[in-house]
Amino acid sequence: MQLSRWWELGDPCAWTGQGRGTRRMSPATTGTFLLTVYTIFSKVHSDRNVYPSAGVLFVHVLEREYFKGEFPPYPKPGEISNDPITFNTNLMGYPDRPGWLRYIQRTPYSDGVLYGSPTAENVGKPTIIEITAYNRRTFETARHNLIINIMSAEDFPLPYQAEFFIKNMNVEEMLASEVLGDFLGAVKNVWQPERLNAINITSALDRGGRVPLPINDMKEGVYVMVGADVPFSSCLREVENPQNQLRCSQEMEPVITCDKKFRTQFYIDWCKISLVDKTKQVSTYQEVIRGEGILPDGGEYKPPSDSLKSRDYYTDFLITLAVPSAVALVLFLILAYIMCCRREGVEKRNMQTPDIQLVHHSAIQKSTKELRDMSKNREIAWPLSTLPVFHPVTGEIIPPLHTDSYESTNMPLMQTQQNLPHQTQIPQQQTTGKY
């Protein structure tokens, strides 16, 4: 908290001080005097009240310069600080803003903007918006409250409304008072109304538009809705003629005579213009007629009394637990009797089998056992094709070898000549050299 003090010499009925510390002098004091004024800067200031009208565009700028004095160390007069500051806005007691209120801030070094069009349902109800500023360098915060008191408009809503799509503007650029004033001035020259108001401004991204490529300084585009008290001019009606409608269907620009009044600053997509005449709209409200599908009024709801009678759950326990358990026990006993007490046995089976079938089964079983015993000690002679027939030197016939000491199952199918007896080594041819 910082306390600043200065002296001022002025008129007793003048406004003294500046900014947030202003206060009016008492009219009872007269003459010229020397006045001491105290201004207290703290992190939470008094609430700020604004009074927008229903159906008219509301714009409130959150200036970074206004919040720079909230973060210590407090800057001195004339000192320039450029800390990054971001804002968070929400309805008091809720995590987000009302449905009609939007917020935008491009970078931490630009001002934030609250904008929207209040609805008639909020007239007379104060809307408290909590504004929290964050210093991204020092991580300090400051919170202010903005009280929006929505007033009713006498001619709300304006009967004739037109919505323009401006291609070369972003929403924060269009919200600037100078730019918006220039656009309303151009519309007034074309429309010539007695009363003209900006009703709403919407970014093209909120209407399903695509983010533009960061080339050639492309913009997102913005929809601007204005309202007037006189019918649409002939220039605005030109977009509805068949020739321009055909050109729009072919993605060509329509021919509008008054486009040159906007072209110097605003590029308007005339194919997306929307003209709404509230005077010709028929009300769709129908009075509810009670019939067979609507229940009669049953009066006031009467909840049951707190004194409830006790209930006995013993019968329910027997039905839900004891009866299924008894049935399961009976089924278990029946299955146990069938599996254990009704077995025939091997003897009874053999008694019921014919003798010739038993003999045949026994013979097959005996033969199978003998074959298994024989397979354990079987010996297989070596194939003659795997052994040499003639001696490589003498040319004598060599009988095949059948050595009983070798295990037939472990001997290889083919033997090398080094392992065979009665074979001589064939001398290898040496390479010719010096020696």
C-alpha positions as CSV (number, residue, x, y, z in Angstrom):
1,M,0.0,0.0,0.0
2,Q,1.3,3.5,-0.9
3,L,0.1,6.8,0.4
4,S,0.7,9.9,-1.8
5,R,0.0,13.4,-0.7
6,W,-0.1,16.8,-2.5
7,W,-1.3,20.3,-2.0
8,E,-3.8,22.0,-4.3
9,L,-5.1,25.6,-4.5
10,G,-8.5,25.8,-6.1
11,D,-12.1,26.6,-6.0
12,P,-14.2,25.0,-3.2
13,C,-16.6,23.4,-5.6
14,A,-14.0,22.0,-8.0
15,W,-13.1,18.4,-8.5
16,T,-9.7,17.7,-6.8
17,G,-7.3,14.9,-7.2
18,Q,-7.2,12.6,-10.1
19,G,-7.9,9.0,-11.1
20,R,-9.1,6.8,-8.4
21,G,-8.5,9.2,-5.5
22,T,-10.9,11.9,-6.6
23,R,-13.4,13.4,-4.2
24,R,-15.7,16.5,-4.3
25,M,-15.2,19.4,-1.9
26,S,-17.9,20.5,0.4
27,P,-20.0,23.4,-0.9
28,A,-20.2,24.9,2.5
29,T,-16.6,26.1,2.3
30,T,-16.1,29.4,0.5
31,G,-13.2,31.4,-0.8
32,T,-9.8,30.4,-1.7
33,F,-8.0,28.0,0.6
34,L,-5.1,25.6,0.8
35,L,-6.3,21.9,0.6
36,T,-4.5,18.8,1.6
37,V,-5.6,15.7,-0.5
38,Y,-4.8,12.1,0.4
39,T,-5.0,9.3,-2.2
40,I,-4.6,5.7,-1.1
41,F,-3.6,3.1,-3.7
42,S,-4.3,-0.5,-2.6
43,K,-4.6,-3.9,-4.3
44,V,-8.4,-3.9,-4.1
45,H,-10.1,-0.6,-5.1
46,S,-13.7,0.4,-4.9
47,D,-16.1,-1.1,-7.4
48,R,-16.6,0.7,-10.7
49,N,-20.1,1.1,-12.1
50,V,-21.1,1.2,-15.7
51,Y,-24.5,1.7,-17.2
52,P,-24.9,0.1,-20.7
53,S,-28.2,-0.2,-22.5
54,A,-29.9,-3.5,-23.5
55,G,-29.5,-4.2,-27.2
56,V,-26.6,-1.8,-27.7
57,L,-22.9,-2.8,-28.0
58,F,-21.0,-2.5,-24.7
59,V,-17.2,-2.1,-24.8
60,H,-15.0,-1.8,-21.7
61,V,-11.2,-1.6,-22.2
62,L,-8.9,-3.0,-19.5
63,E,-5.9,-0.7,-19.7
64,R,-2.5,-2.0,-18.7
65,E,-1.4,1.5,-17.6
66,Y,-4.3,1.5,-15.1
67,F,-3.0,-1.6,-13.4
68,K,0.7,-1.0,-13.5
69,G,0.5,1.0,-10.3
70,E,-0.9,-2.0,-8.5
71,F,2.2,-4.1,-8.5
72,P,5.2,-3.4,-6.2
73,P,7.7,-1.8,-6.6
74,Y,5.3,1.0,-7.4
75,P,6.6,3.1,-10.3
76,K,7.5,6.7,-9.7
77,P,6.0,9.6,-11.6
78,G,7.5,9.6,-15.1
79,E,9.0,6.1,-14.8
80,I,8.2,3.7,-17.6
81,S,7.6,0.0,-16.9
82,N,6.6,-2.5,-19.5
83,D,5.8,-5.6,-17.5
84,P,3.6,-8.3,-19.3
85,I,0.1,-8.2,-17.8
86,T,-2.8,-10.5,-18.5
87,F,-6.3,-10.4,-17.2
88,N,-8.9,-13.0,-16.1
89,T,-12.5,-12.1,-16.0
90,N,-15.4,-14.0,-14.5
91,L,-18.9,-13.4,-13.0
92,M,-18.7,-13.2,-9.3
93,G,-19.2,-16.6,-7.8
94,Y,-18.9,-18.4,-11.2
95,P,-15.9,-19.6,-13.2
96,D,-16.8,-17.8,-16.4
97,R,-18.5,-14.7,-17.7
98,P,-22.2,-14.2,-18.7
99,G,-23.2,-15.6,-22.0
100,W,-23.5,-12.2,-23.7
101,L,-20.1,-10.9,-22.5
102,R,-16.8,-11.8,-24.3
103,Y,-13.2,-11.0,-23.6
104,I,-10.1,-10.7,-25.8
105,Q,-6.5,-9.9,-25.3
106,R,-4.0,-10.7,-28.0
107,T,-0.7,-10.4,-26.1
108,P,0.4,-9.6,-22.5
109,Y,1.6,-6.3,-23.8
110,S,-1.8,-5.2,-25.2
111,D,-4.9,-4.0,-23.4
112,G,-7.8,-6.4,-22.7
113,V,-11.3,-5.7,-24.0
114,L,-14.7,-6.8,-22.6
115,Y,-17.4,-6.5,-25.2
116,G,-20.9,-7.8,-25.9
117,S,-24.5,-6.9,-26.3
118,P,-26.6,-7.0,-23.1
119,T,-29.9,-8.8,-23.3
120,A,-33.3,-7.7,-22.1
121,E,-33.5,-10.5,-19.5
122,N,-30.6,-8.8,-17.5
123,V,-32.3,-5.4,-17.2
124,G,-32.3,-4.2,-13.6
125,K,-30.0,-7.0,-12.4
126,P,-26.5,-5.8,-11.5
127,T,-23.8,-8.0,-13.0
128,I,-20.6,-8.0,-11.0
129,I,-17.5,-9.0,-13.1
130,E,-14.3,-9.8,-11.2
131,I,-11.2,-8.6,-13.0
132,T,-7.9,-10.2,-11.9
133,A,-4.7,-8.7,-13.4
134,Y,-1.5,-10.9,-13.4
135,N,1.9,-9.4,-13.6
136,R,3.8,-12.1,-15.5
137,R,7.2,-10.8,-14.4
138,T,6.7,-10.5,-10.6
139,F,3.7,-12.9,-10.4
140,E,1.8,-10.2,-8.4
141,T,-2.0,-10.0,-8.8
142,A,-4.6,-7.3,-8.4
143,R,-8.3,-7.6,-8.4
144,H,-11.0,-5.1,-9.3
145,N,-14.8,-5.4,-9.6
146,L,-16.8,-4.1,-12.5
147,I,-20.5,-3.6,-11.8
148,I,-22.6,-3.6,-15.0
149,N,-26.0,-2.1,-14.4
150,I,-28.0,-2.8,-17.6
151,M,-30.5,-0.2,-18.5
152,S,-33.6,-0.6,-20.6
153,A,-33.6,1.1,-24.0
154,E,-36.7,3.0,-25.1
155,D,-36.6,1.8,-28.7
156,F,-35.2,-1.7,-28.0
157,P,-35.0,-3.6,-30.3
158,L,-34.5,-1.4,-33.4
159,P,-36.8,-2.8,-36.1
160,Y,-34.3,-2.9,-38.9
161,Q,-31.0,-4.7,-38.4
162,A,-28.2,-5.4,-40.8
163,E,-25.1,-7.6,-40.2
164,F,-21.9,-6.9,-42.2
165,F,-18.9,-9.1,-42.6
166,I,-15.6,-7.1,-42.7
167,K,-12.8,-9.2,-44.1
168,N,-9.8,-6.9,-43.3
169,M,-10.4,-6.4,-39.6
170,N,-9.8,-8.3,-36.4
171,V,-12.3,-8.0,-33.5
172,E,-9.9,-6.0,-31.3
173,E,-9.2,-3.6,-34.1
174,M,-12.9,-3.1,-34.8
175,L,-13.7,-2.4,-31.2
176,A,-11.5,0.7,-31.2
177,S,-13.8,3.7,-30.9
178,E,-12.2,5.5,-33.9
179,V,-12.6,2.5,-36.2
180,L,-16.1,1.7,-35.1
181,G,-17.1,5.3,-35.4
182,D,-15.8,5.5,-39.0
183,F,-17.7,2.3,-39.9
184,L,-21.0,3.7,-38.4
185,G,-20.4,6.9,-40.2
186,A,-20.1,5.1,-43.6
187,V,-23.2,3.0,-42.8
188,K,-25.1,6.2,-41.9
189,N,-24.2,7.8,-45.2
190,V,-25.5,4.8,-47.1
191,W,-28.6,4.1,-44.9
192,Q,-29.5,7.7,-43.9
193,P,-31.3,6.7,-40.6
194,E,-32.4,9.0,-37.8
195,R,-31.0,6.6,-35.2
196,L,-28.2,4.1,-35.7
197,N,-26.6,1.9,-33.1
198,A,-24.0,-0.9,-33.1
199,I,-25.8,-3.9,-31.7
200,N,-23.1,-6.6,-31.6
201,I,-19.6,-7.5,-32.8
202,T,-18.5,-11.1,-33.3
203,S,-15.3,-12.6,-34.5
204,A,-15.4,-14.8,-37.5
205,L,-13.7,-17.5,-35.4
206,D,-16.7,-17.7,-33.2
207,R,-18.9,-18.4,-36.3
208,G,-16.8,-21.4,-37.4
209,G,-14.2,-19.5,-39.4
210,R,-10.7,-20.7,-39.9
211,V,-7.6,-19.1,-38.4
212,P,-5.9,-17.2,-41.2
213,L,-2.4,-17.9,-42.4
214,P,0.3,-15.6,-41.0
215,I,1.1,-14.2,-44.5
216,N,0.3,-11.0,-46.3
217,D,-1.2,-9.5,-43.0
218,M,-4.3,-11.6,-43.3
219,K,-7.1,-10.9,-40.8
220,E,-9.7,-13.2,-39.1
221,G,-12.7,-11.1,-40.2
222,V,-15.4,-9.7,-38.0
223,Y,-19.3,-9.6,-38.1
224,V,-20.8,-6.2,-37.2
225,M,-24.5,-5.9,-36.6
226,V,-26.1,-2.5,-36.7
227,G,-29.7,-1.4,-36.1
228,A,-31.7,1.5,-37.4
229,D,-35.2,2.9,-37.2
230,V,-35.8,3.3,-41.0
231,P,-36.2,0.7,-43.7
232,F,-33.1,-0.5,-45.6
233,S,-31.8,1.7,-48.4
234,S,-31.9,0.7,-52.0
235,C,-28.1,0.2,-52.0
236,L,-28.4,-2.4,-49.2
237,R,-31.2,-4.1,-51.1
238,E,-29.1,-4.5,-54.2
239,V,-27.5,-7.7,-52.8
240,E,-30.9,-9.4,-53.0
241,N,-31.5,-9.0,-56.7
242,P,-31.1,-12.2,-58.9
243,Q,-28.0,-11.0,-60.7
244,N,-26.0,-10.5,-57.5
245,Q,-27.4,-13.7,-56.0
246,L,-26.1,-15.6,-59.0
247,R,-22.7,-14.0,-58.7
248,C,-22.5,-15.0,-55.0
249,S,-23.4,-18.6,-55.9
250,Q,-20.5,-18.6,-58.3
251,E,-18.2,-17.2,-55.6
252,M,-17.9,-13.8,-57.5
253,E,-18.2,-10.4,-55.9
254,P,-21.6,-8.8,-56.4
255,V,-22.0,-5.3,-58.0
256,I,-22.9,-2.9,-55.2
257,T,-23.0,0.8,-56.0
258,C,-22.3,2.0,-52.5
259,D,-19.3,-0.3,-52.0
260,K,-16.9,2.6,-52.8
261,K,-18.0,4.4,-49.6
262,F,-16.6,1.5,-47.6
263,R,-13.7,0.3,-49.7
264,T,-11.3,3.0,-48.6
265,Q,-11.1,1.4,-45.1
266,F,-13.4,-1.6,-44.9
267,Y,-13.5,-4.6,-47.3
268,I,-17.1,-5.9,-46.9
269,D,-18.2,-9.3,-48.2
270,W,-21.6,-8.4,-49.6
271,C,-22.5,-12.0,-50.1
272,K,-22.6,-12.5,-46.4
273,I,-24.6,-9.5,-45.5
274,S,-27.8,-10.2,-43.5
275,L,-30.9,-7.9,-43.5
276,V,-33.5,-8.6,-40.8
277,D,-36.8,-6.8,-40.7
278,K,-38.3,-7.2,-37.2
279,T,-41.6,-5.6,-38.3
280,K,-42.4,-8.5,-40.7
281,Q,-41.6,-11.3,-38.3
282,V,-44.6,-13.2,-37.1
283,S,-44.7,-14.2,-33.5
284,T,-44.5,-18.0,-33.1
285,Y,-45.8,-18.0,-29.5
286,Q,-48.9,-20.1,-29.1
287,E,-51.1,-20.3,-26.1
288,V,-51.0,-23.6,-24.3
289,I,-54.3,-25.3,-24.6
290,R,-54.9,-28.0,-21.9
291,G,-56.0,-31.3,-23.3
292,E,-55.4,-35.0,-22.8
293,G,-51.7,-34.7,-23.0
294,I,-51.3,-32.2,-20.2
295,L,-51.8,-33.4,-16.6
296,P,-54.0,-31.3,-14.3
297,D,-52.5,-29.3,-11.6
298,G,-51.9,-31.6,-8.6
299,G,-51.5,-28.9,-6.1
300,E,-48.7,-28.5,-3.7
301,Y,-46.2,-31.4,-3.2
302,K,-46.5,-33.1,0.1
303,P,-43.4,-35.1,1.1
304,P,-43.8,-38.2,3.3
305,S,-43.7,-37.7,7.1
306,D,-40.5,-38.3,9.0
307,S,-42.1,-40.9,11.4
308,L,-41.9,-44.1,9.3
309,K,-43.2,-47.5,10.6
310,S,-40.6,-50.2,11.3
311,R,-40.6,-53.1,8.8
312,D,-39.8,-56.8,9.5
313,Y,-37.3,-58.2,7.0
314,Y,-37.2,-61.8,8.3
315,T,-39.6,-63.0,5.7
316,D,-37.7,-61.3,2.9
317,F,-34.5,-63.0,4.2
318,L,-36.1,-66.4,4.0
319,I,-37.4,-65.9,0.5
320,T,-34.2,-64.4,-1.0
321,L,-31.5,-66.6,0.8
322,A,-32.9,-69.7,2.5
323,V,-35.0,-71.0,-0.4
324,P,-32.3,-70.9,-3.0
325,S,-29.9,-72.5,-0.6
326,A,-32.3,-75.4,0.1
327,V,-32.8,-76.0,-3.7
328,A,-29.0,-76.0,-4.3
329,L,-28.5,-78.5,-1.5
330,V,-31.1,-80.9,-2.9
331,L,-29.5,-80.7,-6.4
332,F,-26.1,-81.4,-4.8
333,L,-27.3,-84.5,-3.0
334,I,-28.9,-85.9,-6.2
335,L,-25.7,-85.4,-8.2
336,A,-23.6,-87.0,-5.4
337,Y,-25.8,-90.1,-5.4
338,I,-25.6,-90.5,-9.2
339,M,-21.8,-90.1,-9.3
340,C,-20.9,-92.2,-6.2
341,C,-23.7,-94.7,-5.6
342,R,-24.6,-95.7,-9.2
343,R,-21.1,-96.8,-10.5
344,E,-21.1,-100.2,-12.3
345,G,-17.4,-101.1,-11.9
346,V,-15.0,-103.1,-14.0
347,E,-16.3,-106.5,-12.9
348,K,-19.8,-105.8,-13.9
349,R,-18.6,-104.4,-17.2
350,N,-16.6,-107.6,-18.0
351,M,-19.6,-109.8,-17.1
352,Q,-21.8,-108.0,-19.6
353,T,-19.1,-108.2,-22.4
354,P,-19.0,-111.3,-24.7
355,D,-16.1,-113.7,-24.2
356,I,-14.9,-113.5,-27.8
357,Q,-14.7,-109.7,-27.6
358,L,-12.6,-110.0,-24.4
359,V,-10.2,-112.5,-26.0
360,H,-9.8,-110.3,-29.1
361,H,-9.1,-107.3,-26.9
362,S,-6.6,-109.3,-24.8
363,A,-4.8,-110.5,-28.0
364,I,-4.5,-106.9,-29.3
365,Q,-3.2,-105.7,-26.0
366,K,-0.6,-108.5,-25.8
367,S,0.6,-107.9,-29.4
368,T,1.0,-104.2,-28.6
369,K,3.1,-104.9,-25.6
370,E,5.4,-107.3,-27.5
371,L,5.9,-104.7,-30.3
372,R,6.8,-102.1,-27.7
373,D,9.4,-104.4,-26.1
374,M,10.9,-105.3,-29.4
375,S,11.2,-101.7,-30.4
376,K,13.5,-101.1,-27.5
377,N,16.2,-103.6,-28.7
378,R,15.8,-103.5,-32.4
379,E,18.9,-103.3,-34.6
380,I,18.9,-102.2,-38.2
381,A,21.7,-103.1,-40.7
382,W,23.5,-100.3,-42.4
383,P,22.3,-99.7,-46.0
384,L,24.8,-101.0,-48.6
385,S,24.6,-97.7,-50.5
386,T,26.2,-95.9,-47.7
387,L,29.4,-98.1,-47.5
388,P,32.3,-98.4,-50.1
389,V,32.1,-101.6,-52.2
390,F,35.6,-101.7,-53.7
391,H,38.9,-101.0,-52.2
392,P,40.2,-97.7,-53.7
393,V,43.8,-99.2,-54.3
394,T,43.5,-103.0,-54.7
395,G,40.0,-103.1,-56.2
396,E,38.9,-105.9,-53.9
397,I,35.3,-106.2,-52.7
398,I,34.9,-105.1,-49.1
399,P,32.0,-106.8,-47.2
400,P,29.7,-104.5,-45.2
401,L,30.5,-104.1,-41.5
402,H,28.1,-105.0,-38.8
403,T,29.6,-104.3,-35.5
404,D,27.5,-105.4,-32.6
405,S,29.3,-103.1,-30.2
406,Y,27.8,-100.0,-31.9
407,E,24.4,-98.7,-30.9
408,S,22.4,-98.6,-34.1
409,T,20.5,-95.6,-32.9
410,N,23.6,-93.6,-32.3
411,M,25.6,-94.4,-35.4
412,P,25.5,-91.9,-38.3
413,L,23.8,-92.8,-41.5
414,M,27.0,-92.0,-43.5
415,Q,30.6,-92.6,-42.4
416,T,33.7,-90.7,-43.5
417,Q,36.5,-92.6,-45.0
418,Q,38.8,-91.9,-42.0
419,N,36.5,-94.1,-39.9
420,L,36.4,-97.0,-42.3
421,P,39.0,-99.9,-42.0
422,H,40.8,-101.4,-44.9
423,Q,41.2,-98.0,-46.6
424,T,44.4,-96.2,-47.5
425,Q,44.9,-92.6,-47.7
426,I,45.1,-91.2,-51.3
427,P,48.1,-88.9,-51.6
428,Q,47.1,-85.3,-52.3
429,Q,48.7,-83.5,-55.2
430,Q,51.1,-80.8,-54.1
431,T,51.3,-77.4,-55.8
432,T,54.4,-76.7,-57.9
433,G,56.8,-74.3,-56.4
434,K,60.5,-73.4,-56.1
435,Y,61.5,-76.6,-54.3
